[in-house]
Amino acid sequence: MSFQAYLKTIKEKTGNGAQEFRDLADEKAFSVDGLLKPEVKAGEIVDWLKGDFGLGHGHAMAVYAILKGIKDENSK
């Protein structure tokens, strides 16, 4: 599955795109200006996304990659 397909599925399931997840992570104090704070671990983000949005591990890791700055909306 391409990264774009992951993002499409996430948007369909949650109604949130990359920018919305950046904003939500800022609100939860996981990030500043949409980028994760260095002390925030992947497991914290995965647990949040699984619990609040019902995402599976792979989809949660895709959001983590965006928040970490590893990938963006244009990544393949």
N, CA, C and O atoms as CSV, one atom per row, in Angstrom:
chain,resi,resn,atom,element,x,y,z
A,1,MET,N,N,0.856,-1.172,0.000
A,1,MET,CA,C,0.000,0.000,0.000
A,1,MET,C,C,0.898,1.229,0.000
A,1,MET,O,O,1.846,1.307,0.782
A,2,SER,N,N,0.607,2.184,-0.869
A,2,SER,CA,C,1.394,3.409,-0.925
A,2,SER,C,C,1.058,4.307,0.262
A,2,SER,O,O,0.017,4.158,0.901
A,3,PHE,N,N,1.952,5.229,0.535
A,3,PHE,CA,C,1.714,6.159,1.628
A,3,PHE,C,C,0.459,6.980,1.357
A,3,PHE,O,O,-0.310,7.260,2.277
A,4,GLN,N,N,0.247,7.367,0.097
A,4,GLN,CA,C,-0.952,8.121,-0.269
A,4,GLN,C,C,-2.220,7.315,0.009
A,4,GLN,O,O,-3.231,7.876,0.432
A,5,ALA,N,N,-2.171,6.015,-0.225
A,5,ALA,CA,C,-3.326,5.162,0.062
A,5,ALA,C,C,-3.590,5.117,1.566
A,5,ALA,O,O,-4.743,5.134,1.997
A,6,TYR,N,N,-2.530,5.059,2.355
A,6,TYR,CA,C,-2.696,5.116,3.810
A,6,TYR,C,C,-3.402,6.406,4.210
A,6,TYR,O,O,-4.356,6.379,4.988
A,7,LEU,N,N,-2.939,7.531,3.683
A,7,LEU,CA,C,-3.531,8.825,4.039
A,7,LEU,C,C,-4.993,8.910,3.620
A,7,LEU,O,O,-5.823,9.452,4.350
A,8,LYS,N,N,-5.306,8.374,2.448
A,8,LYS,CA,C,-6.690,8.379,1.968
A,8,LYS,C,C,-7.584,7.569,2.897
A,8,LYS,O,O,-8.679,8.010,3.248
A,9,THR,N,N,-7.124,6.388,3.296
A,9,THR,CA,C,-7.899,5.529,4.196
A,9,THR,C,C,-8.079,6.192,5.558
A,9,THR,O,O,-9.158,6.128,6.146
A,10,ILE,N,N,-7.028,6.822,6.053
A,10,ILE,CA,C,-7.097,7.517,7.346
A,10,ILE,C,C,-8.136,8.634,7.283
A,10,ILE,O,O,-8.946,8.784,8.198
A,11,LYS,N,N,-8.111,9.408,6.216
A,11,LYS,CA,C,-9.069,10.515,6.041
A,11,LYS,C,C,-10.495,9.974,5.973
A,11,LYS,O,O,-11.400,10.534,6.591
A,12,GLU,N,N,-10.698,8.900,5.233
A,12,GLU,CA,C,-12.028,8.300,5.124
A,12,GLU,C,C,-12.524,7.786,6.469
A,12,GLU,O,O,-13.703,7.931,6.791
A,13,LYS,N,N,-11.639,7.189,7.253
A,13,LYS,CA,C,-12.026,6.589,8.536
A,13,LYS,C,C,-12.259,7.634,9.619
A,13,LYS,O,O,-13.191,7.519,10.415
A,14,THR,N,N,-11.393,8.669,9.642
A,14,THR,CA,C,-11.433,9.612,10.760
A,14,THR,C,C,-11.990,10.983,10.405
A,14,THR,O,O,-12.415,11.734,11.283
A,15,GLY,N,N,-11.987,11.308,9.115
A,15,GLY,CA,C,-12.379,12.657,8.706
A,15,GLY,C,C,-11.246,13.659,8.841
A,15,GLY,O,O,-11.422,14.846,8.564
A,16,ASN,N,N,-10.080,13.180,9.266
A,16,ASN,CA,C,-8.935,14.058,9.491
A,16,ASN,C,C,-7.816,13.771,8.495
A,16,ASN,O,O,-7.487,12.619,8.211
A,17,GLY,N,N,-7.247,14.846,7.977
A,17,GLY,CA,C,-6.073,14.742,7.129
A,17,GLY,C,C,-4.825,15.074,7.921
A,17,GLY,O,O,-4.866,15.223,9.143
A,18,ALA,N,N,-3.731,15.185,7.221
A,18,ALA,CA,C,-2.444,15.429,7.873
A,18,ALA,C,C,-2.460,16.697,8.719
A,18,ALA,O,O,-2.006,16.680,9.863
A,19,GLN,N,N,-2.977,17.791,8.174
A,19,GLN,CA,C,-2.969,19.051,8.925
A,19,GLN,C,C,-3.838,18.964,10.173
A,19,GLN,O,O,-3.481,19.500,11.222
A,20,GLU,N,N,-4.976,18.292,10.058
A,20,GLU,CA,C,-5.833,18.135,11.234
A,20,GLU,C,C,-5.130,17.343,12.328
A,20,GLU,O,O,-5.245,17.675,13.508
A,21,PHE,N,N,-4.398,16.292,11.940
A,21,PHE,CA,C,-3.660,15.531,12.948
A,21,PHE,C,C,-2.523,16.352,13.545
A,21,PHE,O,O,-2.219,16.207,14.729
A,22,ARG,N,N,-1.894,17.208,12.753
A,22,ARG,CA,C,-0.873,18.107,13.317
A,22,ARG,C,C,-1.507,19.017,14.369
A,22,ARG,O,O,-0.959,19.196,15.457
A,23,ASP,N,N,-2.660,19.587,14.034
A,23,ASP,CA,C,-3.351,20.477,14.976
A,23,ASP,C,C,-3.770,19.729,16.239
A,23,ASP,O,O,-3.606,20.235,17.349
A,24,LEU,N,N,-4.312,18.522,16.067
A,24,LEU,CA,C,-4.725,17.721,17.226
A,24,LEU,C,C,-3.535,17.357,18.103
A,24,LEU,O,O,-3.638,17.388,19.330
A,25,ALA,N,N,-2.411,17.013,17.490
A,25,ALA,CA,C,-1.209,16.679,18.263
A,25,ALA,C,C,-0.708,17.891,19.033
A,25,ALA,O,O,-0.236,17.758,20.162
A,26,ASP,N,N,-0.806,19.073,18.432
A,26,ASP,CA,C,-0.453,20.304,19.146
A,26,ASP,C,C,-1.363,20.496,20.357
A,26,ASP,O,O,-0.895,20.826,21.446
A,27,GLU,N,N,-2.668,20.288,20.160
A,27,GLU,CA,C,-3.636,20.454,21.252
A,27,GLU,C,C,-3.356,19.478,22.395
A,27,GLU,O,O,-3.547,19.820,23.562
A,28,LYS,N,N,-2.906,18.271,22.067
A,28,LYS,CA,C,-2.609,17.259,23.089
A,28,LYS,C,C,-1.213,17.431,23.684
A,28,LYS,O,O,-0.800,16.659,24.549
A,29,ALA,N,N,-0.489,18.453,23.210
A,29,ALA,CA,C,0.869,18.764,23.684
A,29,ALA,C,C,1.894,17.700,23.300
A,29,ALA,O,O,2.938,17.584,23.942
A,30,PHE,N,N,1.603,16.929,22.263
A,30,PHE,CA,C,2.580,15.994,21.717
A,30,PHE,C,C,3.570,16.713,20.793
A,30,PHE,O,O,4.693,16.254,20.585
A,31,SER,N,N,3.129,17.847,20.248
A,31,SER,CA,C,3.927,18.533,19.237
A,31,SER,C,C,3.822,20.042,19.396
A,31,SER,O,O,2.991,20.564,20.139
A,32,VAL,N,N,4.700,20.716,18.665
A,32,VAL,CA,C,4.683,22.177,18.573
A,32,VAL,C,C,4.735,22.503,17.091
A,32,VAL,O,O,5.619,22.044,16.368
A,33,ASP,N,N,3.778,23.301,16.652
A,33,ASP,CA,C,3.679,23.661,15.235
A,33,ASP,C,C,3.660,22.425,14.333
A,33,ASP,O,O,4.226,22.439,13.239
A,34,GLY,N,N,3.010,21.364,14.795
A,34,GLY,CA,C,2.825,20.170,13.981
A,34,GLY,C,C,3.984,19.206,13.942
A,34,GLY,O,O,3.906,18.189,13.253
A,35,LEU,N,N,5.056,19.487,14.656
A,35,LEU,CA,C,6.195,18.565,14.713
A,35,LEU,C,C,6.350,18.028,16.125
A,35,LEU,O,O,6.313,18.781,17.099
A,36,LEU,N,N,6.521,16.729,16.223
A,36,LEU,CA,C,6.622,16.089,17.537
A,36,LEU,C,C,7.746,16.658,18.375
A,36,LEU,O,O,8.816,17.007,17.877
A,37,LYS,N,N,7.469,16.737,19.652
A,37,LYS,CA,C,8.519,17.082,20.603
A,37,LYS,C,C,9.488,15.900,20.681
A,37,LYS,O,O,9.064,14.752,20.542
A,38,PRO,N,N,10.763,16.156,20.899
A,38,PRO,CA,C,11.755,15.069,20.904
A,38,PRO,C,C,11.472,13.965,21.923
A,38,PRO,O,O,11.824,12.808,21.692
A,39,GLU,N,N,10.852,14.305,23.029
A,39,GLU,CA,C,10.613,13.311,24.074
A,39,GLU,C,C,9.390,12.417,23.813
A,39,GLU,O,O,9.183,11.438,24.530
A,40,VAL,N,N,8.598,12.736,22.816
A,40,VAL,CA,C,7.401,11.945,22.519
A,40,VAL,C,C,7.792,10.720,21.690
A,40,VAL,O,O,8.431,10.837,20.644
A,41,LYS,N,N,7.403,9.575,22.167
A,41,LYS,CA,C,7.746,8.310,21.516
A,41,LYS,C,C,6.626,7.844,20.594
A,41,LYS,O,O,5.466,8.224,20.759
A,42,ALA,N,N,6.988,7.025,19.636
A,42,ALA,CA,C,6.027,6.494,18.669
A,42,ALA,C,C,4.874,5.780,19.372
A,42,ALA,O,O,3.719,5.923,18.971
A,43,GLY,N,N,5.180,5.019,20.409
A,43,GLY,CA,C,4.152,4.272,21.123
A,43,GLY,C,C,3.068,5.156,21.704
A,43,GLY,O,O,1.900,4.768,21.727
A,44,GLU,N,N,3.436,6.338,22.172
A,44,GLU,CA,C,2.438,7.268,22.710
A,44,GLU,C,C,1.470,7.716,21.618
A,44,GLU,O,O,0.262,7.793,21.839
A,45,ILE,N,N,2.009,8.006,20.452
A,45,ILE,CA,C,1.185,8.451,19.341
A,45,ILE,C,C,0.301,7.303,18.850
A,45,ILE,O,O,-0.888,7.496,18.596
A,46,VAL,N,N,0.871,6.134,18.720
A,46,VAL,CA,C,0.106,4.970,18.266
A,46,VAL,C,C,-1.033,4.672,19.246
A,46,VAL,O,O,-2.160,4.419,18.821
A,47,ASP,N,N,-0.754,4.699,20.530
A,47,ASP,CA,C,-1.794,4.444,21.529
A,47,ASP,C,C,-2.913,5.476,21.433
A,47,ASP,O,O,-4.089,5.120,21.500
A,48,TRP,N,N,-2.561,6.741,21.280
A,48,TRP,CA,C,-3.541,7.818,21.142
A,48,TRP,C,C,-4.421,7.588,19.913
A,48,TRP,O,O,-5.648,7.647,20.001
A,49,LEU,N,N,-3.794,7.328,18.777
A,49,LEU,CA,C,-4.545,7.186,17.530
A,49,LEU,C,C,-5.396,5.915,17.508
A,49,LEU,O,O,-6.495,5.916,16.955
A,50,LYS,N,N,-4.898,4.844,18.099
A,50,LYS,CA,C,-5.697,3.624,18.201
A,50,LYS,C,C,-6.898,3.853,19.118
A,50,LYS,O,O,-8.021,3.469,18.793
A,51,GLY,N,N,-6.650,4.478,20.255
A,51,GLY,CA,C,-7.708,4.692,21.244
A,51,GLY,C,C,-8.759,5.697,20.818
A,51,GLY,O,O,-9.956,5.445,20.961
A,52,ASP,N,N,-8.328,6.825,20.300
A,52,ASP,CA,C,-9.269,7.903,19.970
A,52,ASP,C,C,-9.881,7.777,18.579
A,52,ASP,O,O,-10.991,8.257,18.349
A,53,PHE,N,N,-9.179,7.143,17.656
A,53,PHE,CA,C,-9.641,7.122,16.267
A,53,PHE,C,C,-9.825,5.722,15.702
A,53,PHE,O,O,-10.291,5.574,14.572
A,54,GLY,N,N,-9.470,4.695,16.458
A,54,GLY,CA,C,-9.636,3.329,15.996
A,54,GLY,C,C,-8.718,2.942,14.850
A,54,GLY,O,O,-9.020,2.022,14.089
A,55,LEU,N,N,-7.596,3.641,14.724
A,55,LEU,CA,C,-6.655,3.308,13.657
A,55,LEU,C,C,-5.872,2.053,14.017
A,55,LEU,O,O,-5.610,1.787,15.190
A,56,GLY,N,N,-5.505,1.293,13.007
A,56,GLY,CA,C,-4.621,0.161,13.201
A,56,GLY,C,C,-3.190,0.640,13.333
A,56,GLY,O,O,-2.901,1.824,13.163
A,57,HIS,N,N,-2.308,-0.280,13.634
A,57,HIS,CA,C,-0.910,0.082,13.873
A,57,HIS,C,C,-0.259,0.753,12.659
A,57,HIS,O,O,0.395,1.786,12.802
A,58,GLY,N,N,-0.431,0.180,11.481
A,58,GLY,CA,C,0.198,0.742,10.283
A,58,GLY,C,C,-0.293,2.137,9.963
A,58,GLY,O,O,0.498,3.011,9.609
A,59,HIS,N,N,-1.595,2.355,10.084
A,59,HIS,CA,C,-2.147,3.678,9.801
A,59,HIS,C,C,-1.700,4.688,10.868
A,59,HIS,O,O,-1.414,5.843,10.554
A,60,ALA,N,N,-1.644,4.246,12.118
A,60,ALA,CA,C,-1.157,5.132,13.177
A,60,ALA,C,C,0.305,5.506,12.946
A,60,ALA,O,O,0.706,6.642,13.198
A,61,MET,N,N,1.090,4.561,12.471
A,61,MET,CA,C,2.500,4.856,12.183
A,61,MET,C,C,2.645,5.822,11.012
A,61,MET,O,O,3.607,6.589,10.961
A,62,ALA,N,N,1.705,5.794,10.075
A,62,ALA,CA,C,1.733,6.763,8.976
A,62,ALA,C,C,1.519,8.174,9.515
A,62,ALA,O,O,2.197,9.109,9.090
A,63,VAL,N,N,0.589,8.331,10.440
A,63,VAL,CA,C,0.383,9.645,11.061
A,63,VAL,C,C,1.623,10.027,11.861
A,63,VAL,O,O,2.051,11.181,11.825
A,64,TYR,N,N,2.198,9.079,12.575
A,64,TYR,CA,C,3.432,9.348,13.315
A,64,TYR,C,C,4.526,9.856,12.376
A,64,TYR,O,O,5.236,10.804,12.709
A,65,ALA,N,N,4.664,9.237,11.216
A,65,ALA,CA,C,5.692,9.653,10.250
A,65,ALA,C,C,5.473,11.101,9.807
A,65,ALA,O,O,6.433,11.842,9.596
A,66,ILE,N,N,4.225,11.492,9.668
A,66,ILE,CA,C,3.934,12.885,9.312
A,66,ILE,C,C,4.306,13.802,10.462
A,66,ILE,O,O,4.963,14.823,10.260
A,67,LEU,N,N,3.886,13.442,11.668
A,67,LEU,CA,C,4.176,14.291,12.827
A,67,LEU,C,C,5.670,14.382,13.105
A,67,LEU,O,O,6.151,15.415,13.570
A,68,LYS,N,N,6.399,13.323,12.829
A,68,LYS,CA,C,7.837,13.285,13.056
A,68,LYS,C,C,8.592,14.041,11.960
A,68,LYS,O,O,9.763,14.378,12.134
A,69,GLY,N,N,7.918,14.310,10.821
A,69,GLY,CA,C,8.571,14.995,9.722
A,69,GLY,C,C,9.297,14.059,8.777
A,69,GLY,O,O,10.043,14.509,7.907
A,70,ILE,N,N,9.085,12.752,8.942
A,70,ILE,CA,C,9.717,11.753,8.082
A,70,ILE,C,C,9.042,11.742,6.711
A,70,ILE,O,O,9.698,11.572,5.684
A,71,LYS,N,N,7.738,11.924,6.713
A,71,LYS,CA,C,6.934,11.940,5.493
A,71,LYS,C,C,6.031,13.170,5.525
A,71,LYS,O,O,5.844,13.797,6.568
A,72,ASP,N,N,5.472,13.501,4.348
A,72,ASP,CA,C,4.485,14.558,4.282
A,72,ASP,C,C,3.366,14.153,3.340
A,72,ASP,O,O,3.357,13.029,2.837
A,73,GLU,N,N,2.430,15.044,3.097
A,73,GLU,CA,C,1.268,14.723,2.286
A,73,GLU,C,C,1.631,14.345,0.856
A,73,GLU,O,O,0.824,13.720,0.167
A,74,ASN,N,N,2.806,14.703,0.399
A,74,ASN,CA,C,3.228,14.421,-0.967
A,74,ASN,C,C,4.102,13.178,-1.084
A,74,ASN,O,O,4.499,12.806,-2.189
A,75,SER,N,N,4.404,12.540,0.026
A,75,SER,CA,C,5.249,11.346,-0.002
A,75,SER,C,C,4.518,10.208,-0.681
A,75,SER,O,O,3.292,10.114,-0.629
A,76,LYS,N,N,5.297,9.338,-1.325
A,76,LYS,CA,C,4.687,8.194,-2.024
A,76,LYS,C,C,4.863,6.921,-1.244
A,76,LYS,O,O,4.413,5.862,-1.681
